[in-house]
Amino acid sequence: MKSKEHVLLGMSGGTDSSVAAMRLQEAGYEVTGVTFRFYEADGGTEYLEDARALAARLGIGHITYDAREAFRERVIRYFIDEYLAGRTPVPCTVCNNELKWALLAKIADEKGIYWVSTGHYVRKVLQEGKYYIAPAADRDKDQSFFLWGLKQDILRRMLLPMGDIIKSEARAYAAARGFRQVATKKDSIGVCFCPLDYRSFLKCEAGVRKLPDKGKFVDEKGNFLGWHEGYPFYTIGQRRGLGLQLNKAVFVKEISVEKNEVILAPLASLYKREMWLEEWNLAEYSRVLDAEEVIVKIRYRKQANRCKVSLTADGLLHVCLAEPLEAVAAGQAAAFYTADGLLLGGGIIGMAE
């Protein structure tokens, strides 16, 4: 990080972005904070006051940017549409890659600021003229999985002050500087606009679009097993909450939108060896396409798997897995890494078999 330069920092009011502000300021940067109004459950705006108060205490500039309409259009509508299409959405990936960082760059440009920053737990590295997202020192908090869609125009401008510390150090850092409230804030859990139960959120937010009524649970041969509440309320790989009393463990294998059926099967039937990605982005083609060894993940912090990746004639990424992977769902994200954790890109799963 270079001192005495101006940086625009996304400030959510939480611990991580607050400590990021302190660390940037301590490094000599002139910091301006921006707090995005994305979604406010029950009209709660305490986070705005927290961010403003911290900025005032640090003596840095602060602005509030109302992005609620853009968030509803790009993230919430997408979230609902994906479930109604029988797919599994990845809202944090869409928000980061298409909204949050893009807005930071847009506002920074308007204010004549080059650097943009957040409290993300990631690092970046420069290799052979290209910037890459690298894993954070805190592997338990590493957020690289959500950033595979960022391109060089954003990557080169990013400052990532939280990448080299772990969360407990961040809390201690804030406490040592007298920011006790910042140090003790709870971590956010799950998707910001529906952290607990997406089903209740769907029922409230679907609006004029009628959610499907109850339908059939069936096995792989089409035999009736029971009734479900409507296919959008189930996801591939789900075992709990099915409401069935069977003498064996079953999981959601497929979702039939046309028939409003949910196909259940034993776990062994859920493994896939291939998947095809759409809406993909690669930091460097030669490090992924037909490369000897690439690591792919379809879960945040889980299920690293070796694979081979090729480009199909119709522009999809074909991913052949070295070992079969369970519960691969259309709509999920897949992120590519090097063996030592360097993020190479990713895409959205369109199909798997």
N, C-alpha and C positions, 0 to 999 in steps of 0.2 A: 504494500500500500504506500502511495506517495502522499506526503503531508502537504498542507496548505492548498489543497484543491477542494472544490465543491462537490458534494455528493447528495443525491436525493435518496432518502431512506424510507422504505415502506414501514410504517409504525402501526402495529395492530393494537397496541396497548398491553401486550403480554410481556412475559419475561424476556424472551429471546430477542425481539426487535428492540426492546428497551436497552438491554445490555449491548446490542449491536450499536445503538446510538452512542452509548458511553465509550465503547472501544474505538469507534471511528473518531470521536471528538478527542480522545486521549492520544490518538495517532496523529493528530494535527489537522484533520479535515474540518472544513466548514460544512456543517450538516444542516440540511433542511429535511424535516420529517413530513411525510404525507400519510394520512390515515384514510383508507378507502372505506366508504360505506357500501358494503356489498350486500349484506343481509342482516336484518335486525329482528331477531325472534322477539315477539311480544313488544316491539318498539323499544327494546333496551338499547341505550346509548352510553352506558357507563364506560365502555372502552374508549369512546371519543374523549371523554373528560380525563381519563387516565393518561392518554397519549398527549393531550394538550398540557396537562399538569407537568408531565415529565419533561416535555420540550421547554416549558417555561423555567423549570428548575435548572435545566442544563444550559439555558440561555441560547437555544437554537431555534431557528425558524420552524413554523409548523403550519400546514394547510390541511384542510379536509376536502376530500374529493368524493362527490356523490356518484357512485357507479352502480347504484341499485338496479336501474333499468337495464344496463348492459349485462349485469350479473344474472338477472332474471331471464333475459333473452338467451344468453349464451350458455349458462350453466344450469339453471333450474329447469328451463324448458327442455334442454338436452337430457337432463337427468330423468325427467318424467317420460319423455319420448322413448328413451332407451328401454326403460322397464316395460312400457306398453308394447314395444317391439320384441319383447322376450329376451332382451340382451342385458348384460351387466355393465352399468356405466362406471366411469372412473372420473368423477367430478373434480377431484383435486388436480389431476393431470391436465384436464381441459382448462381449469381456472389458471394454473400456473403458466402453462405454455401459450395460451391464447388471450388471457385477460390481464393478470396481475403484472407480469414483467413487461408486457406491451404497453400498458398504461403508465408504468413507471418511466419507460423510455420516452413516451409521448409527452408527459408532463415535464420531464427533464429537458427535452428539446425546447419546449416552449419557454423554459426559464433559463436557457443557455447553460445548462448543467450537463457535464459529460458523464460522470459516474453515477451508477444506480446500485442500490444495495437493499438487502433484506436481512432478517434474522435466520435464514435457512442454515441448517447444519449440513453444509457442503463446502468443498474447496474447488478451485479451478487451477488447471495447469496449462502451460503452453508447450506443445510438442510439435516440432517441425512446422512451425507457422500456423498451427491450429490450436484453438482453445478447447479444452475438455472439462467437463464437470468431474471432480474426483471425490472419493469418499471422505466424509468428515472424520475427525479424530474420534468422535463419539459414534461408534458404529451402531449403537442402539438407537440413536436419534437421526442417523444419516437419512437425508431426504432426496438423494439423487434420483431415486426411482421416478419421481414426479416431474423431473425436468428434462426428459429426453427430447422434447420437442423444441427446445431453445436453439436458435441458430447463432452463427458467429456475430451478427450485428448486435445481439444482446450479450452474448458471452464475453466479448472483448471489453464491455463496459462494466461488468459486474465486479463489485467488491463484496467479499463474503467474510465478514469479521468473526463469525461464529464457527467457522470450519475447523479451527485448530484447538478448540476447547471442548470439554464435555459439559453436560448440563449441570452437574453438581458444581463445577468450577464457575459456570455462569451465575448460579445463585450466590455462591460465595463472593464473587466479584461485585455483584450489586450490593450485597449486605455490607461488605467492607467499605463501600463508599456511602453508606448511610441510606440506601434505597431499600429499606426493609420490606415495603409492600411489593416492590418489583421482585425481590428475591423469593418471596413466598407464594407467588401466584401459582394456581393450579395449571397443569398442562391441559390443553384442549384435547378432546377425544373424538375421533371419528370425523365425519363430514360436518363442516361448520354449521350448515343450515338444518341438519337433522342428525345430531350426534348419537341418538339412541335408536330410534325405530323409524326406518325409512317408510314402512308401510303406513303408519299414521300420517306421515308427511304426504305421501301419495294421495291418500284419501282427502286430505285438506286442500291440496294444491292442484289436483287434476282439473278443477274448474268445470267447464262445460263438457269436457271429454268424459264420457261415461266409462267407468271402470268395469271390467268384465265381472259377471256374477260367478257363483260357484261352478266348478267344473270337476272333471274326473281325474283322480290319480289312477294311472294304469302302469302295469309292468311292461317289460320290453316286448312282450308278445301281444300287448293290447288288452290284457285281462284287467278288469275293474278291481281296484284296491280300496277305494274310498272316495270321499269328496274333499275338494280343496276350496279355498275362498276366492280364487281367481288367480290366473297364472302370473300377473305382475308381482305377486307377493312371495315369489319363490325364486331362488337363484341356483345356478348349477353348482353341485357339490353340497347343497344344504342337506343336513341330516336332522337337526333339531327343529322343533316347532311345526312338524308336519301334521300332528294331531291324529296319528294312526297308531293302532295297537297291533303290531305284527310280531311274529316270533323270530325275526331276523332284522339286522341293520340294513336300511336302505337309504339311498341318497338320490337327490334330484339329478337325473342324467340329461334330460332334454326337456324343452318347453315347446309345445305346439300352440302357437298363437291362433291359428285358424280353427283348431278344434277346442281351444281353451282346455288343453290337457297337459298334465305334468307327468312325465315318464320317470318312474323310480326304478332303481337297479342297485345291485350290490356294488361296493366300491371298486371291485375289479373291472367293472364295465365302464368306469369313468376315465380310464387312462387313454391318452392320446399321444401319438408319435409325430404328428405334423400339424402345423398351423400356418395360416396365411394372413399377413398383416396389411392393413390399409392405412392411409393417412400417416405414413411413416416419415421419419427424419433420421438421417445418418450424419454424424459429424465428419466422417471420412469414409467414403465408400470402400476403399481398398482394405480397410481394417475389419470389415464385416462381410461383404459379399465374397463368397467362395474362400474365405479365410480358413486357416487350419483349425483354429479353435476360438469360438466365441461363447461367452456365458450369457444365458437368457434367464430373466426372472419375470414371472407373471404375478407375483405377490410382493408387496412391500416387505423387505427384509427376509423373504423366505423363498425356498424352492429354486435355488440356483441350479441351472442345468446346462450342460455342454450342448452345442448345436452347430449345425451348418446352415448358412443363409444364402439364398440365391434370389435373383430377380426374375419374375415370371414375364411372359410376353405381354400380359395385360397390366403390368405395372405393380404387382403385389410382391411382397417379400415372402418367400416360401421358407419356412423354418423347419428343419428336420432335427428332431431331438435325439440325443444320444441315448437317453433313457426315457421311457414313457412318463408322462406327467398327468396327474389326476385333476379333474375339475377345471379344465380349460374352457372358458366361456366366451362366446362372441360378445364384443363390446369391451372386454378387459384390455388393459394395456400390457405390452410386453417390452421390457427394456433390455438392451444389450450392453455387456460389460467385457472388459479384458479380465484376465485371470486375477489381476491385482486390484480390480475394482474401478477402473476408469470407465466412465459412461460413454458409450459409443453411439447411442441413439435408441430408437424404439418405434413402436407403432401400435395401432389398435387391432385387436384380433377380429378378423372377419369370419373365419371358419376354422375348424379344427377337426381332425379325424385320426 
